[in-house]
Structures are given as structure tokens and as C-alpha cells.
Amino acid sequence: MLIPPLLLLNLFVVIVMFSIGLRVSGGELVDILRQRALFVRTLLANCLLIPAIGFLLVRVFPLTPDASIGILLLAAIPGTPIALQFTRQAKTRLPFAAAMIFLLSLVSIAMTPLAIEVMPQPAQRNQRPILVLLMSIVLYIALPLFVGLWAARRTPKMAPRLVLLLGVLATFTFLFLMWETRLVRREAFNAIRGRGTILAMLLLLLLSMLIGWLIGGPDPESRRVLATSTGMRSVIVVLYVARYCFPGTSVHMIPIVYVSLMVPTNLLFHLAFTGWHKLRPSAEV
């Protein structure tokens, strides 16, 4: 690989969060946090309902122990910056999308140690995933967002020009990330096939997206953001956990394959949403 995938992902997140900071205001973010009912529904869905679905799936399908652990971790740990590639397109709800990614990333800090504790296979005691996660949230999500907010206030005329450039750069970085990891994702897919593992993961993805859509309220853009933010589980954190707490297993293969499922699924979802949104006014005439 020309560039390590994790470095590409971190670069992508920094670019997008900085761009969001240039486009929204601190007041808009605070207003989003005041929507308590929506945030309570989001927390309940991500911390209780989706983990319960993951537990049900590993009971229904005859999965290997490693596959069961990977799926349970995905179901239990929400929030991934990869969702920004899709939610940042929801221009009318951009502050909501930024706040939601930030919130779910914080929630993942609390959910990670709890998820490790309830795994059917004992994990090696290691605090490194939590520390890495906390540092990642501060460095790659919070800091670029706040720097963007500050830059927008200091240079309001320059901000729109930077947003356009950063949008192109973010899209290129994301596509390059997908290209660089194509062989790794293919190998992981071939390694875990069988026993209904892929089907169980696809059901977890689709059911999580459906739950996100249903809890989004009457606003279609909010539903769009929550469907993606809820369906895209924290694959990076699960990789950290697999590496440091379940070494010598194939647990790390599960989040790698989940990326291969959730990216095209969300791409199709957002294309369908955009097409339906454009055609709806014509249909109502």
C-alpha cells in the first residue's frame, strides 16, 4: 500500500470535520444538542436496541466464536467517522450530522469496555483501545471542528472557497482509501464466508439503518442522517479491540468485511434518497 489505511482515514476525518466547522456555527451545534427527545431515542437505539439485535443474530446463526465476538462488538459500539462521507451531503442538517457523529463517538468510549466485559470469550485486559479511541476523538474529530469554527469567524470570505476545495479533497481521499483496502477486504470476505456470517452482518446493517430511519422523526433529512450514523458501526474501534484484546483470532476480519457491506449499501441508500427527493415534487404536481 502506498499510504497506510488508518492514516488515510484520519486525514479524511480531519478534512471533513474542518470543512463542517467552516460551514456551521457554534450556535447551530448547541441548538442541536438541545433536542433532548431525539438524542434520547438515538442513545437508546444505539446502546440497547441494536446490541440486542446483535445478540439475537449470533444466537440464530451458527457462527464461529470469533465471528460472534466481532458481530457483538459491532452491534455494541456505535459511531464511525466514515459516515461523514455520506451525512455531510445533508446540507440542511449539516450541524445535526456533525453533532451526531461527535456524540456517537463519545458514546463509543463508554460502550467499548462494557462490550469487552460481556464477550463470550474472555478478552485480554488492555486499556489501550480506550486511550487510543479517546485521543482519536480529540485529535481527529473535536479539534478540526473547533479550528474550522474559529477559522470561519476570522476569515468569513475565505471559508466558502475552502469548503469547495476541501469537499473535493475529502471525496478523493475516501475513494483512495477504498481502493487501497480492496485486497484486504476481499481476503477478509473470503476468510469468513460460510455459516451465514455475511448474512448476519448484512441483517445487522439493514436493521440498524431501519432503526435510525424510524427514530429520526418527521424530517426526512434527519432520518437520512440517523439511518447512516446508526447503521455504520464503529469498525475502527472494533479493529482496535480485536488487535489488543483478541490477538491471534480472526475477530478483526469481521469489521473489515462490514466496511465492504456498509459503504456500497449507504451509497445506494443516499442515491435513492436524493433521487426520490428530487422526483417527489414532480409526482405531487
Number of C-alpha atoms within 10 A of each C-alpha: 8 5 10 11 16 11 11 17 21 16 16 25 26 21 24 27 27 27 27 25 29 26 19 19 17 13 9 14 18 13 12 18 15 10 11 10 10 15 17 12 16 23 16 11 19 28 20 13 17 26 23 15 18 26 18 14 23 22 11 11 14 15 19 17 14 20 25 25 28 28 25 27 32 30 30 27 29 32 28 23 28 24 25 23 19 18 27 21 16 19 12 11 20 23 24 26 29 25 17 23 25 20 17 23 24 17 17 25 21 13 18 21 16 14 19 22 12 13 14 12 13 11 16 12 11 13 12 13 21 19 11 13 19 15 12 15 16 14 15 21 23 17 17 22 27 18 15 23 22 17 16 22 13 11 11 13 10 12 19 15 10 15 19 11 11 18 18 10 15 21 15 12 18 18 11 16 19 17 12 17 15 12 12 12 20 13 13 19 18 11 13 20 11 12 13 17 22 18 14 21 25 16 15 26 25 18 18 28 25 17 20 26 23 15 19 20 15 10 9 15 23 22 20 25 29 29 27 31 30 30 29 29 31 28 25 21 25 28 22 17 27 26 16 17 21 22 13 10 13 19 26 24 22 29 26 21 22 25 19 17 17 22 18 11 17 23 14 12 17 19 11 12 15 14 11 12 13 11 11 10 9 8 8 6 5
